[in-house]
Amino acid sequence: MEELKKKATELGVEFTDETTKDDLNALITKREEELSSDLDYLKKQVEFYKTESKKAFEKRDVAMKDKKLLADKTKELEDKLKNAVDKEELEKLQKEFKDLKVYKEEIERLKEEEESKKLDEVQRSKLQFEKEMKKMQDQFDEMKTTLEREKEEAKTKEKVFQKQVETLRGSRLEADVLRSATKNNAWNPDQIVALVKGFFTYDEQLDKYTHLVRDDKGKIVDEQSVDEFIKVYLSKEENENLVKSTIKTDTTFSTNTQTTTNVGIKTTTKGKYKADDPQIIKEATDKNLPPADWAEIKERMENKQNSMREKKQK
């Protein structure tokens, strides 16, 4: 519509904003017919279409043949206009001018179709590109999901492995404590394991457990191995009930029966608890200890408790 308004203005056609496209076309056509006998107007139109044709041909290298034909027609019209005088020549010139106008319109239509095809091709290329991009994104997302899953699985395996390592280390610590407690005459080495295994810290660099000795302010002042700690621990007065007492034994052999008998093992104690007491025998059997030893241990434990109560009362 803007092109029509521009053309109408150039032709001097009067119109308003309410003028429709069809009405404006009719006004332009009528004006062109009025000016068709005006040689000056025809010259201007030839120049106009000459310029437009040049623009069209510059954009369409493939239309070289049409360009030449259009240029020849334009040249022929220019030559005829120079010598146009009679009505017959003028009418013929007008007809050729109209034909040239139609031809130009056809060229422009073909140009629009070609540009439309190019636009369609661009659109198809764009859609193909977007399709490929989506495919690549889907592959990337799938790889990302797989990697995250494998990462989580690796973390889980690492946790299980660390747990197994910690279990093995704990077993090794228990074995070391058990061996040291046995060597230091503990009544019940398994009990010592339960009592002291929390006192040790694993050293990653040395690959072993140690006990860190701290002063009253919490500062580390020494480091003890498992054997060193167990020896000190069982030597403390408050833990004497955890250690076997020294009992001398004398062994004789019967030459007739080839059996061994023990002589000198304590069967009674001087304290409150007696080795032949049924209750002492039962408790000692439950603890897998000799009755006399268990009676002595109970005696020591009771004496220690009495001593602690007396200190509290003071």
C-alpha positions, 0 to 999 in steps of 0.5 A: 500500500505504501508503494501505491501511495508513493506512486500516486504522489509521483503521478499527482493523484489525490487520495485520502487515508480512507482510499482503498487499495483497489480505488487507489489502483484505479486512480493510478491506472486512470492517471497513467492513461491520461499521461500516456500521450505525454512524451515527457512523462513517457521519458520519465517512466522509461528512465524510472524503469531503466533504473529499476531494471538495472537494480533488478539485474544487479541482484539477479546474475542468473537473469543475464539474458532477460537483462539484455533483452530489457536493456535492448527494449529500453534503448529501442524506446529511447531511440523511438522517443527521439523521433516520435512525432506522429500518432501511430508511432506514439500509440505503438510506443505506448503499447511497447511501454505497457509490454515493458511494464508487464515484463518488469512486473513478471521479473519482480514476481520471479525475484520474489519467488526466488527469495521465498525459496531461499527463505524456505531453504534457510528455514529448513536449515535452521530446523535441521540445525535445531534438531541436531542441537537437541540431539547433541543436548540429549546425548550430553544430558544422558552422559551427564546422568551416567557420570553422576550415577557412576560417581555416586556408585563410586562414592558408595563403593568407597564408603564400603571399602573405608568401612571394611578397612576400618573394620580390619584396622579395628580387628587388628587393634583388638588382636594387639590388645588381646595379645598384650593383655594375655602377655601381661597376665590379664584375667580376661583379655577379652574384657581388656579389649572392651575396656581400652580400645577406645583409648587408641588413635590410628596414625595414617602415616605410621599405619598403627594405633597409638595412645596419646598421653595428654597433660592436665591442659590437654596438651600431648606430652607422650605417645604409647604403643599398644604394649606400653599402654596395656602394661601401664594400664594393668599395673595401676592399683585400681586395675589390680583386680584385672590381673592374675595373682602369682600362684606357685605350683608344684607338679608331680607325675604318677609313674603308674598312671602317667597323669599330672596333678597340681599341688599348692593351688590355693583352695581357701582364702583368709578373707571374707570369701572362701573358695569352697563357698558354692556361690563363689564356685558358681561365679568362678565357673561362669567367669572361667576362673579358679574359685580361689582366684575369684574369691581373692578378686572379690575380696580386693574389689570389696576392699577397694570399694570400702576404701573409696567410700571412706574417702568420700565420707572424710 
